[in-house]
Amino acid sequence: MDVKARWNSTLELLERAYRLREFTREWLQNPKYAEYWPLFTTQDEWTIVKYVMEVLRPFRYWTLWMSKTHTVTLHHVITVYNDMFDHMDGVMRALAKKKTQWKEDLFFAVKLARQKLSKYYAEVTPTTGMLLISAQILDPFRKLRWFRKWDKGMDINPEDEISYTTQYQEAFLKYVENEYCAKHRRAQVNKLETVPSSNLVPSAMASGSYQSSFDPYDLSSNDEEYLTPNNVPETTPGRSDCAAH
């Protein structure tokens, strides 16, 4: 069960064991298998199993949702990171002051998992995370909305040089000008138009609350709503011909 990076398999193993617990108990009541009775899980241990399953289920949802092949999901990666951070922070807050040994152990495990995820997330910078940044900005539903929301959540002016909005916007425009426009001899890219604040979408990391816009029980491949928005204009103001093509 203790296999690195196999959380989904661990969760499925625990769920199956939990569903079959009464059948296992009945099987062990047979005198033929009496020697195995001490190995049966106690009620307290089942309580731990239930708690662990609740901790792991959001990870399974996101990995299955992101692995769909019928539509593009790259522009959701930063959102997924934020929701996973928010989930782990909530678990750690709930366990922070608990003194029961298994709860202390689980707190430590989640803490280590968060540190590992933070290591990956730290690579999403204007220099190393350009693919994710570009996907976020090019998505017609997001553009700079998420970055501006993060800045406001941390009480940073989105127009400041240190803000996510400014850093990611400048890195994106510089990349397009140097890697695309220069090679295709097109006009320079104009500065991205400011996104109206009324359309902001809350970020779990910035706000500290779980605000996922996805249905965790819908793992279907039909994401037509993401691909054919009803309110997206045919042309996007603020982009030059180079960026548009």
C-alpha positions as CSV (number, residue, x, y, z in Angstrom):
1,M,0.0,0.0,0.0
2,D,2.9,2.4,0.8
3,V,3.9,3.1,-2.8
4,K,5.2,6.6,-3.7
5,A,3.0,8.7,-6.0
6,R,0.2,6.0,-6.0
7,W,-2.4,7.8,-4.0
8,N,-5.3,6.8,-6.2
9,S,-4.4,3.1,-5.9
10,T,-4.2,3.5,-2.2
11,L,-7.6,5.2,-2.1
12,E,-9.2,2.5,-4.2
13,L,-7.7,-0.2,-2.0
14,L,-9.1,1.4,1.2
15,E,-12.5,2.0,-0.3
16,R,-12.8,-1.6,-1.4
17,A,-11.7,-2.8,2.0
18,Y,-14.2,-0.5,3.7
19,R,-17.1,-1.7,1.5
20,L,-16.2,-5.4,2.3
21,R,-15.6,-5.0,6.0
22,E,-18.8,-6.7,7.1
23,F,-18.2,-9.6,4.7
24,T,-14.7,-9.9,6.0
25,R,-16.0,-10.0,9.6
26,E,-18.5,-12.7,8.7
27,W,-15.7,-14.7,7.0
28,L,-13.5,-14.5,10.1
29,Q,-16.3,-15.7,12.3
30,N,-16.0,-19.1,10.7
31,P,-14.1,-21.2,13.3
32,K,-11.9,-22.4,10.4
33,Y,-10.3,-19.0,10.2
34,A,-10.3,-18.1,13.9
35,E,-6.5,-17.7,13.9
36,Y,-6.9,-14.7,11.7
37,W,-9.4,-12.9,13.9
38,P,-6.7,-10.7,15.7
39,L,-5.8,-9.3,12.3
40,F,-9.3,-7.9,11.7
41,T,-9.5,-4.1,11.6
42,T,-10.9,-2.5,14.8
43,Q,-13.7,0.1,14.7
44,D,-11.1,2.8,15.7
45,E,-8.9,1.7,12.7
46,W,-11.9,2.0,10.4
47,T,-12.4,5.5,11.6
48,I,-8.9,6.3,10.6
49,V,-9.5,4.7,7.2
50,K,-12.5,6.8,6.6
51,Y,-10.6,10.0,7.4
52,V,-7.7,9.0,5.1
53,M,-10.2,8.4,2.3
54,E,-11.7,11.9,2.7
55,V,-8.2,13.3,2.5
56,L,-7.3,11.5,-0.7
57,R,-10.5,11.8,-2.7
58,P,-9.8,15.4,-4.0
59,F,-6.5,14.2,-5.4
60,R,-8.2,11.4,-7.3
61,Y,-10.7,13.8,-8.7
62,W,-8.1,16.2,-10.0
63,T,-5.9,13.6,-11.5
64,L,-8.7,11.9,-13.3
65,W,-10.2,15.1,-14.4
66,M,-6.9,16.4,-15.8
67,S,-6.1,13.1,-17.6
68,K,-9.1,13.4,-19.9
69,T,-8.2,13.3,-23.5
70,H,-11.2,14.8,-25.3
71,T,-10.4,18.4,-24.5
72,V,-7.6,20.7,-23.5
73,T,-7.0,21.0,-19.7
74,L,-3.6,22.7,-19.6
75,H,-5.1,26.1,-18.8
76,H,-6.7,24.6,-15.6
77,V,-3.3,23.5,-14.1
78,I,-2.9,26.6,-11.9
79,T,-6.5,26.3,-10.7
80,V,-5.8,22.7,-9.8
81,Y,-2.7,23.6,-7.8
82,N,-4.7,26.2,-5.8
83,D,-7.6,23.9,-5.0
84,M,-5.1,21.2,-3.9
85,F,-3.3,23.6,-1.7
86,D,-6.6,24.8,-0.2
87,H,-7.7,21.3,0.5
88,M,-4.4,20.4,2.3
89,D,-4.4,23.6,4.3
90,G,-8.0,22.8,5.5
91,V,-6.9,19.3,6.6
92,M,-3.9,20.7,8.4
93,R,-6.0,23.3,10.2
94,A,-8.4,20.6,11.3
95,L,-5.6,18.4,12.7
96,A,-3.1,21.1,13.9
97,K,-4.1,20.8,17.6
98,K,-5.0,17.2,17.8
99,K,-3.1,15.0,20.2
100,T,-4.2,11.5,19.1
101,Q,-1.2,9.8,17.5
102,W,-2.8,8.8,14.2
103,K,-4.0,12.4,13.7
104,E,-0.5,13.7,14.4
105,D,0.8,11.2,11.9
106,L,-1.7,12.2,9.3
107,F,-1.0,15.9,9.9
108,F,2.7,15.2,9.3
109,A,2.0,13.2,6.1
110,V,-0.2,16.0,4.7
111,K,2.4,18.6,5.6
112,L,5.1,16.6,3.6
113,A,2.7,16.3,0.7
114,R,2.1,20.0,0.7
115,Q,5.8,20.7,0.7
116,K,6.3,18.3,-2.3
117,L,3.5,20.1,-4.2
118,S,5.0,23.5,-3.3
119,K,8.3,22.4,-4.8
120,Y,6.5,21.8,-8.2
121,Y,4.4,24.9,-7.9
122,A,7.5,27.0,-7.3
123,E,8.6,26.3,-10.8
124,V,5.6,28.3,-12.2
125,T,7.5,31.5,-12.6
126,P,7.8,34.0,-15.5
127,T,10.9,32.2,-16.5
128,T,10.2,28.5,-16.1
129,G,6.4,28.3,-16.2
130,M,5.7,30.1,-19.5
131,L,3.7,27.2,-20.9
132,L,1.2,27.3,-18.0
133,I,1.2,31.1,-17.9
134,S,0.5,31.3,-21.6
135,A,-2.3,28.7,-21.4
136,Q,-3.9,30.7,-18.5
137,I,-3.7,34.1,-20.4
138,L,-4.9,32.6,-23.7
139,D,-7.9,30.9,-22.2
140,P,-10.9,33.1,-23.1
141,F,-12.4,32.6,-19.7
142,R,-9.4,33.6,-17.6
143,K,-6.8,35.9,-19.3
144,L,-5.4,38.0,-16.4
145,R,-8.5,37.6,-14.1
146,W,-6.9,35.0,-11.9
147,F,-3.6,36.8,-11.5
148,R,-5.4,40.1,-10.6
149,K,-7.5,38.2,-8.0
150,W,-4.4,36.7,-6.4
151,D,-2.9,40.2,-6.1
152,K,-6.0,41.6,-4.6
153,G,-6.2,38.7,-2.2
154,M,-2.7,39.6,-1.0
155,D,-3.4,43.3,-0.9
156,I,-1.1,44.0,-3.8
157,N,-1.9,46.5,-6.5
158,P,-2.1,44.5,-9.8
159,E,-0.3,47.3,-11.5
160,D,2.7,47.1,-9.3
161,E,5.9,45.6,-10.7
162,I,6.0,42.9,-8.1
163,S,2.4,41.7,-8.7
164,Y,1.6,38.4,-10.4
165,T,-0.4,40.3,-13.0
166,T,2.4,42.5,-14.1
167,Q,5.2,39.9,-14.0
168,Y,3.2,37.3,-15.9
169,Q,1.8,39.7,-18.4
170,E,5.2,41.2,-19.2
171,A,6.8,37.8,-19.5
172,F,4.0,36.6,-21.8
173,L,4.3,39.6,-24.1
174,K,8.1,39.4,-24.2
175,Y,7.9,35.7,-25.1
176,V,5.4,36.3,-27.9
177,E,7.4,39.2,-29.3
178,N,10.7,37.4,-29.2
179,E,9.6,33.9,-30.1
180,Y,6.7,34.5,-32.4
181,C,6.5,38.0,-33.8
182,A,10.3,38.3,-34.5
183,K,10.3,35.0,-36.5
184,H,7.1,35.9,-38.4
185,R,8.0,39.5,-39.0
186,R,4.7,40.8,-37.7
187,A,3.9,43.9,-35.6
188,Q,4.7,44.1,-32.0
189,V,2.2,42.9,-29.5
190,N,0.2,45.6,-27.7
191,K,-0.2,45.5,-24.0
192,L,-3.1,43.2,-22.9
193,E,-6.2,45.1,-22.1
194,T,-7.1,45.3,-18.4
195,V,-9.8,42.8,-17.5
196,P,-12.9,44.3,-15.8
197,S,-12.9,43.5,-12.0
198,S,-16.6,42.5,-12.1
199,N,-15.6,39.3,-14.0
200,L,-13.0,38.2,-11.5
201,V,-13.0,34.5,-10.6
202,P,-11.8,33.8,-7.0
203,S,-8.6,31.9,-6.4
204,A,-8.5,29.3,-3.7
205,M,-4.9,30.2,-2.8
206,A,-5.5,33.9,-2.6
207,S,-8.8,33.8,-0.8
208,G,-8.1,30.9,1.5
209,S,-11.5,29.2,0.7
210,Y,-12.4,26.4,-1.6
211,Q,-13.9,28.0,-4.7
212,S,-13.6,25.3,-7.3
213,S,-15.6,25.9,-10.4
214,F,-15.7,22.3,-11.4
215,D,-18.2,19.5,-10.4
216,P,-16.1,16.9,-8.6
217,Y,-18.6,14.2,-9.5
218,D,-18.6,15.0,-13.3
219,L,-15.7,13.1,-14.8
220,S,-17.2,12.9,-18.3
221,S,-15.3,13.9,-21.4
222,N,-18.0,16.3,-22.6
223,D,-16.4,19.7,-22.0
224,E,-18.2,21.5,-24.8
225,E,-19.1,24.3,-22.4
226,Y,-15.4,25.2,-22.1
227,L,-14.9,25.2,-25.8
228,T,-17.9,27.1,-27.1
229,P,-18.6,29.9,-24.6
230,N,-21.8,31.9,-25.4
231,N,-20.4,35.3,-24.4
232,V,-17.0,35.4,-26.0
233,P,-16.6,37.9,-28.8
234,E,-15.2,36.9,-32.1
235,T,-12.2,39.2,-31.7
236,T,-10.4,40.1,-28.5
237,P,-9.6,43.8,-28.0
238,G,-6.0,44.7,-27.1
239,R,-4.2,42.1,-29.2
240,S,-2.3,42.8,-32.3
241,D,-2.5,40.7,-35.5
242,C,0.6,38.8,-34.3
243,A,-0.9,37.7,-31.0
244,A,-4.2,36.9,-32.7
245,H,-2.6,34.5,-35.1
